[in-house]
Amino acid sequence: MPIDPMTGQYLPYASGTDEMPGLGMRLLENAPGITASIGFSSRRGSNTMLSGGYLRGDNKFGRPKTARDFVGSSSRRNAAMAANKQPFLKRAFANNNPLNPRNMFKYSDMSVFAGQSSGMYTPFAASGFLGERKFVKNALGMSDEAGSVLGPGLLSAISAGTRVDRMERKAAARRAQGKNVGRRLERRLAKSDKALGALGRVTGAAPGMSSIPSVNAGIKLGAGVSAGPSSFIGSAAPGRAASRVGGRAGAYASLLAGQGTQKAAGFVLGAAGSNMSYATGFAKEGADNAVKMFGQALGGRQRVAAKALKQGVLKTVGVRGTAQALMTKQGAQVLGARALGLAIPGLQVVAAASFMYDVGKMAGTAVKGSIDLAKDSIKSMQGSLYKPMFGMGYNDTEAAATSRARGVMAIQNSRLNARSMLGSEAGMMAAHFG
C-alpha cells in the first residue's frame, strides 16, 4: 500500500476505492457493446465479401486449412487436421490481432464464411448455435430441417448485396447518360465477381449457379468443401461486360452457407429492392416471399408490390398506400426488413466507429492505469525512505489544538479549586484541634 511521503500515513490504492473502480472494472466499463461488436464484425465481413481478404494473391479468396494452423506438437497438429477440427487459436488471433491495422477493415480471407461442416475458423460461429434453435427454424419456416439452418455471414451478405446493388445502379445510370462507367467502379465490380466465385467455392453452395471461365478452379478448404468455378453472371466476363448484367445481390444471398441464411438474406434484399434476378434456391424463395407478402398487404396487387419494392414504395403507392401496408402484419414485416436492409451499411459504419472509439478508450485506460501504478510505487518507496521516526508524521489542526488547550485549562482550574478546598479544610482543622 502506498505511503504519503509528507505525512507518513497509508494511502488507499486508486483501484480500491468506491469513487474510482479498479483497472479491470474500468476496462470492462469501456468495452464495446454487443451491438457495436456485431456491426463492426459484419462491416469487416461485408468488405471481405466485396473484394476478398487482406492476404496477398489467391490466398485472400480462400486460404486452405493446413496442419500449421493448429497448436501443439507435430503429431497433434496432424491428428487435428485429419479429424477436420477447427483451427481456432491461431486463426482467431490472426483475424483479431489489434496490432494489425488491416483487421480494422477486413478478415484475412474468404474462408471465414465457410459452413460449420468445413472445420474452418469463422468469427460468426454463434450462427450455427442459433440455427439449431426451434424458434429460429419456425421463424424461417424450416422447422423440419435437421441440424443448423444458419451459416456465417448473414448481415455481411445483406450489406454487401445492398452496396454492390448501388454500384450496379450507378454504373447503369452512367451508361444511360452515355458516360464511361469508370475504371474504379469497374475494378470494384470485377473484384466482386471474383469474390463471388470464391464465396461459392468456400461455402460449397456453387452448384446451381452458372459458371464463367474467368474464375479459377475450386480450392479445397476443408473436408468435402470444394467446388468448381462459379458465378452468377452467365457468360459475361468480369469488368465492363459483367457490369451490364447486374444481379450480384441475389448471388450473395444464394452463395451463403446454410439454407436459412440464404432464405433470410434473400427476403431482406428482396424487400430492399435489390436486383434478385440471379438468386436461386432458398434465396429466391425468400425474395419471392417478400414480394408476395407485400402484395397481400396491398390487397393482392403483386405487380404493384414488385414495382414498389424496386422503384420506391412512397413513389409507387404513395403515403396512403404505404400507411395501408403498415397496418397489416405482412406489410409491417416487409417494410421493416426493407428499412433494415437499406440501413445496415450505414449502421455498420456507425457501429465500427463506436467500436474503435471504445477500443481506444480501453487502450487509454490501460495506459493511464500503468502510469497510476508507477506513481503509487514511487510514492510508496518515498514514504518508506522518508517517513518520520515517531508519530508517523502526525499533522495537527487548529480545531484539535483548540480542543487540547481547553482541556488543559479545565484541568488547571480543577487543580486550583482542589488546592483552595484543601487549604480551607486544613484551616478549620487547625482551629479546632489547636
C-alpha positions in Angstrom: 0.0 0.0 0.0 1.4 3.5 -0.9 2.5 5.8 1.9 2.2 9.6 1.8 5.8 10.9 1.9 4.7 14.1 3.7 2.7 12.6 6.5 3.9 9.0 6.5 0.3 7.8 6.6 -1.0 4.9 4.4 -3.0 5.9 1.3 -5.5 3.6 -0.4 -4.9 2.4 -3.9 -6.9 4.3 -6.5 -8.1 1.0 -7.8 -9.6 0.0 -4.5 -12.0 3.0 -3.8 -15.6 3.3 -4.5 -15.1 6.6 -6.2 -12.6 5.1 -8.7 -13.1 1.4 -9.5 -10.3 -0.9 -10.3 -8.5 -1.1 -13.7 -10.3 -4.3 -14.6 -13.7 -2.7 -14.0 -12.7 0.5 -15.8 -11.6 -1.6 -18.8 -14.9 -3.5 -18.7 -16.8 -0.3 -18.4 -15.3 1.0 -21.7 -15.6 -2.4 -23.5 -17.6 -2.2 -26.8 -21.2 -3.3 -26.6 -22.6 -6.3 -28.3 -24.4 -4.1 -31.0 -21.1 -2.2 -31.8 -19.2 -5.5 -32.0 -21.7 -7.1 -34.3 -21.8 -4.1 -36.5 -18.0 -3.9 -36.6 -17.6 -7.6 -37.5 -20.3 -7.6 -40.1 -18.8 -4.5 -41.7 -15.4 -6.3 -42.0 -17.3 -9.3 -43.5 -19.0 -7.1 -46.0 -15.7 -5.6 -47.2 -14.3 -9.1 -47.4 -17.2 -10.3 -49.5 -16.8 -7.4 -51.9 -13.1 -7.7 -52.6 -11.6 -10.6 -50.8 -9.4 -10.6 -47.6 -6.3 -8.8 -47.0 -3.9 -11.6 -47.7 -1.9 -11.4 -50.9 -2.6 -13.3 -54.1 -5.2 -16.0 -54.4 -5.0 -16.7 -50.6 -7.3 -13.7 -49.9 -10.0 -15.6 -51.8 -9.9 -18.6 -49.5 -6.7 -19.8 -47.9 -6.8 -23.6 -47.4 -6.5 -25.1 -44.0 -3.2 -26.8 -43.1 -1.8 -28.6 -40.1 0.3 -25.5 -39.2 -2.9 -23.7 -38.3 -3.2 -25.9 -35.2 -1.2 -25.6 -32.0 0.8 -28.3 -30.2 3.2 -31.0 -31.4 3.5 -32.1 -35.0 1.6 -35.3 -34.3 -1.2 -33.4 -32.5 -1.5 -30.9 -35.4 -1.6 -33.7 -38.0 -4.2 -35.6 -36.0 -6.4 -32.4 -35.7 -6.1 -31.8 -39.4 -7.1 -35.4 -40.2 -10.1 -35.1 -37.9 -11.2 -31.9 -39.6 -11.2 -29.9 -36.4 -11.4 -26.1 -36.3 -8.1 -24.3 -36.0 -9.4 -21.7 -33.6 -6.5 -20.2 -31.6 -4.1 -19.2 -34.4 -6.8 -18.2 -36.9 -8.7 -16.2 -34.3 -5.6 -14.3 -33.2 -4.6 -13.6 -36.8 -8.0 -12.2 -37.6 -8.4 -10.2 -34.4 -4.9 -9.0 -33.6 -5.3 -5.3 -32.7 -1.7 -4.7 -33.7 -2.5 -5.5 -37.3 -4.3 -2.4 -38.7 -5.8 -4.5 -41.6 -8.0 -6.2 -39.1 -9.9 -3.0 -38.7 -11.4 -3.3 -42.2 -11.3 -6.9 -43.4 -10.8 -10.5 -42.5 -7.7 -12.4 -43.7 -9.5 -14.4 -46.4 -12.9 -15.7 -47.6 -12.7 -18.9 -45.7 -14.3 -17.3 -42.6 -17.7 -17.7 -44.5 -17.3 -21.5 -44.8 -20.1 -23.6 -43.3 -20.0 -25.4 -40.0 -19.0 -28.8 -41.6 -15.9 -27.4 -43.2 -13.9 -27.2 -40.0 -12.7 -23.7 -40.9 -12.4 -20.8 -38.4 -15.2 -18.3 -38.5 -15.9 -15.3 -36.3 -19.6 -15.9 -36.8 -19.7 -19.3 -35.1 -22.7 -18.3 -33.0 -24.9 -18.6 -36.1 -24.5 -22.3 -36.0 -25.8 -22.5 -32.4 -28.7 -20.2 -33.2 -29.6 -22.1 -36.3 -30.3 -25.2 -34.2 -32.9 -23.4 -32.0 -36.5 -24.3 -32.7 -37.8 -20.8 -32.6 -35.3 -19.7 -35.3 -36.4 -22.6 -37.6 -40.1 -21.8 -37.0 -39.5 -18.2 -37.9 -37.8 -19.2 -41.1 -40.4 -21.8 -41.9 -37.8 -24.6 -41.8 -38.9 -26.4 -38.6 -38.4 -29.9 -40.2 -34.8 -29.3 -41.1 -32.2 -31.3 -39.2 -29.2 -29.6 -37.7 -28.4 -25.9 -38.0 -30.2 -23.9 -40.7 -27.9 -20.9 -40.3 -24.4 -20.2 -41.5 -21.9 -17.4 -41.1 -22.1 -14.0 -42.9 -25.9 -13.1 -42.9 -25.5 -9.4 -42.1 -22.3 -9.2 -44.1 -24.1 -10.6 -47.2 -27.0 -8.2 -46.8 -24.7 -5.3 -46.6 -22.5 -6.5 -49.5 -25.6 -7.1 -51.6 -27.0 -3.6 -50.9 -23.7 -1.9 -51.6 -23.0 -3.8 -54.8 -26.6 -3.1 -56.0 -25.9 0.6 -55.5 -22.7 0.3 -57.5 -24.6 -1.5 -60.3 -27.3 1.2 -60.4 -24.6 3.9 -60.5 -22.9 2.1 -63.4 -26.2 1.7 -65.3 -27.0 5.4 -64.8 -23.7 6.4 -66.2 -24.1 4.2 -69.3 -27.7 5.6 -69.8 -26.1 9.1 -69.9 -23.5 8.0 -72.4 -20.7 8.2 -69.9 -18.0 5.7 -69.2 -18.6 3.6 -66.1 -15.2 4.5 -64.8 -12.2 2.3 -64.1 -12.5 2.5 -60.4 -16.1 1.3 -60.4 -15.3 -1.4 -63.0 -12.5 -2.7 -60.8 -14.7 -2.8 -57.8 -17.4 -4.8 -59.7 -14.7 -7.1 -61.1 -13.4 -7.8 -57.6 -17.0 -8.5 -56.6 -17.3 -11.1 -59.4 -14.1 -12.9 -58.3 -15.1 -12.7 -54.7 -18.5 -14.3 -55.5 -16.8 -17.2 -57.3 -14.6 -17.7 -54.3 -17.6 -17.5 -51.9 -19.3 -20.3 -53.8 -16.2 -22.5 -53.5 -15.8 -21.7 -49.8 -19.4 -22.5 -48.8 -20.0 -25.3 -51.2 -23.1 -23.5 -52.5 -21.8 -23.2 -56.0 -24.0 -26.0 -57.6 -26.9 -24.4 -59.4 -25.1 -21.2 -60.3 -23.8 -20.6 -63.8 -20.1 -20.8 -64.3 -17.7 -18.5 -66.1 -14.2 -19.4 -67.4 -12.5 -16.3 -65.8 -12.8 -17.6 -62.3 -10.2 -20.2 -61.3 -11.0 -23.7 -60.3 -12.0 -24.6 -56.8 -9.6 -24.6 -53.9 -10.0 -27.4 -51.3 -10.6 -25.6 -48.0 -11.7 -28.5 -45.8 -13.2 -32.0 -45.8 -15.7 -32.2 -48.6 -15.6 -28.4 -49.2 -14.6 -27.8 -52.8 -16.4 -26.8 -55.9 -15.7 -25.7 -59.5 -15.7 -22.2 -60.9 -19.0 -20.5 -60.4 -20.6 -17.1 -60.5 -24.0 -15.6 -61.3 -23.3 -13.6 -64.4 -23.7 -16.2 -67.0 -21.3 -16.0 -69.9 -20.4 -12.4 -69.2 -16.8 -11.8 -68.2 -15.8 -9.6 -65.2 -15.2 -6.0 -65.9 -17.1 -3.9 -68.4 -19.3 -6.7 -69.7 -20.1 -8.1 -66.3 -21.2 -4.6 -65.1 -24.0 -4.6 -67.6 -25.6 -7.7 -66.2 -26.3 -6.9 -62.5 -27.9 -9.2 -60.0 -24.9 -9.7 -57.7 -27.0 -9.1 -54.7 -29.0 -12.2 -55.4 -25.8 -14.1 -55.9 -24.5 -13.1 -52.4 -27.7 -14.4 -50.8 -27.6 -17.7 -52.9 -24.0 -18.5 -52.1 -24.2 -18.3 -48.4 -23.7 -21.4 -46.2 -27.0 -22.5 -44.6 -30.4 -22.7 -46.2 -32.0 -20.5 -43.5 -29.2 -17.9 -44.1 -29.9 -17.9 -47.8 -33.6 -17.5 -47.2 -33.3 -14.7 -44.7 -30.8 -12.8 -46.8 -33.0 -13.2 -49.9 -36.0 -11.9 -48.0 -34.2 -8.8 -46.7 -32.5 -8.0 -50.0 -35.8 -8.6 -51.9 -37.6 -6.3 -49.6 -34.9 -3.7 -50.0 -35.4 -3.7 -53.8 -32.1 -5.3 -54.8 -31.7 -7.0 -58.1 -32.5 -10.6 -57.3 -32.8 -11.9 -60.9 -29.8 -14.3 -60.3 -31.0 -15.6 -56.9 -31.5 -19.3 -56.7 -32.8 -21.9 -54.3 -33.8 -20.6 -50.8 -32.5 -17.1 -51.6 -35.0 -16.8 -54.5 -37.7 -18.3 -52.2 -37.0 -15.6 -49.6 -37.1 -12.8 -52.2 -40.3 -14.1 -53.7 -41.9 -14.3 -50.2 -41.1 -10.6 -49.7 -42.9 -9.6 -52.9 -45.8 -12.0 -52.2 -46.3 -10.7 -48.6 -46.1 -7.0 -49.7 -48.6 -7.8 -52.5 -51.0 -9.2 -49.9 -50.6 -6.1 -47.8 -51.6 -4.0 -50.8 -54.7 -6.0 -51.4 -53.3 -8.7 -53.8 -51.6 -6.3 -56.2 -48.5 -8.4 -56.8 -47.2 -6.4 -59.8 -47.6 -3.1 -58.0 -45.8 -4.7 -55.0 -42.8 -5.8 -57.1 -42.6 -2.4 -58.8 -42.8 -0.6 -55.4 -40.0 -2.6 -53.8 -37.7 -2.0 -56.8 -38.5 1.7 -57.6 -39.6 3.0 -54.2 -42.6 2.4 -52.0 -43.7 6.0 -51.5 -43.0 6.8 -55.1 -45.2 4.0 -56.3 -48.1 3.6 -53.9 -47.9 7.0 -52.1 -48.3 7.8 -48.5 -51.8 6.4 -48.2 -50.8 3.0 -49.7 -47.7 2.8 -47.5 -49.8 3.5 -44.4 -52.3 0.9 -45.6 -49.5 -1.7 -45.9 -48.1 -0.8 -42.5 -51.4 -1.6 -40.9 -51.1 -5.2 -41.9 -48.7 -7.8 -40.4 -47.2 -8.8 -43.8 -46.6 -5.2 -44.8 -45.0 -4.2 -41.5 -42.6 -7.2 -41.8 -41.6 -6.4 -45.4 -41.2 -2.7 -44.8 -39.3 -3.4 -41.6 -36.9 -5.8 -43.5 -36.6 -3.1 -46.2 -35.6 -0.5 -43.7 -33.1 -2.8 -42.2 -31.6 -3.8 -45.5 -31.2 -0.2 -46.6 -29.9 0.9 -43.3 -27.4 -1.9 -42.5 -24.4 -0.4 -44.4 -24.8 3.0 -42.7 -25.4 1.4 -39.3 -22.3 -0.7 -39.8 -20.2 2.4 -40.3 -21.5 4.0 -37.1 -21.0 0.8 -35.2 -17.5 0.4 -36.5 -16.7 4.0 -35.4 -18.2 3.3 -32.0 -16.3 0.1 -31.6 -12.9 1.7 -32.5 -13.7 4.6 -30.1 -14.4 2.2 -27.3 -11.3 0.2 -28.0 -9.3 3.5 -28.0 -10.8 4.4 -24.6 -9.8 0.9 -23.3 -6.3 1.4 -24.5 -6.1 4.8 -22.9 -7.5 3.4 -19.6 -4.8 0.7 -19.7 -2.1 3.2 -20.3 -3.4 5.5 -17.5 -3.7 2.6 -15.2 0.0 1.7 -15.8 1.0 5.3 -15.1 -1.0 5.4 -11.9 0.6 2.1 -10.8 4.1 3.6 -11.4 3.1 6.7 -9.4 1.8 4.6 -6.5 5.0 2.6 -6.5 7.2 5.8 -6.4 5.1 7.2 -3.5 5.3 4.0 -1.6 9.1 3.9 -2.0 9.5 7.5 -0.9 7.2 7.1 2.1 9.3 4.1 3.3 12.5 6.0 2.9 11.5 9.4 4.4 8.8 8.6 7.0 9.5 10.2 10.4 10.9 8.1 13.3 7.9 8.7 15.7 4.3 9.7 15.2 4.1 8.7 11.5 4.2 12.4 10.6 1.1 13.4 12.6 -0.3 16.7 11.3 -2.0 19.0 13.8 -5.1 21.0 13.0 -6.4 24.3 14.5 -9.5 22.5 15.9 -7.5 19.8 17.6 -5.1 22.4 19.1 -8.0 24.5 20.4 -9.6 21.4 21.9 -6.4 20.4 23.7 -5.9 24.0 25.0 -9.4 24.0 26.5 -8.8 20.7 28.1 -5.5 21.8 29.7 -7.3 25.0 31.1 -10.0 22.9 32.6 -7.5 20.6 34.3 -5.6 23.6 35.7 -8.8 25.2 37.0 -9.8 21.9 38.6 -6.4 21.7 40.3 -6.7 25.3 41.7 -10.1 24.6 43.0 -8.8 21.4 44.7 -6.0 23.3 46.4 -8.3 26.0 47.6 -10.7 23.4 49.1 -7.8 21.5 50.8 -6.5 24.8 52.3 -9.9 25.7 53.7 -10.3 22.3 55.3 -6.8 22.5 56.8 -7.5 25.8 58.4 -10.7 24.6 60.0 -9.0 21.5 61.5 -6.1 23.6 62.9 -8.6 26.0 64.6 -10.5 23.1 66.2 -7.6 21.0 67.3 -5.2 23.8 68.0 
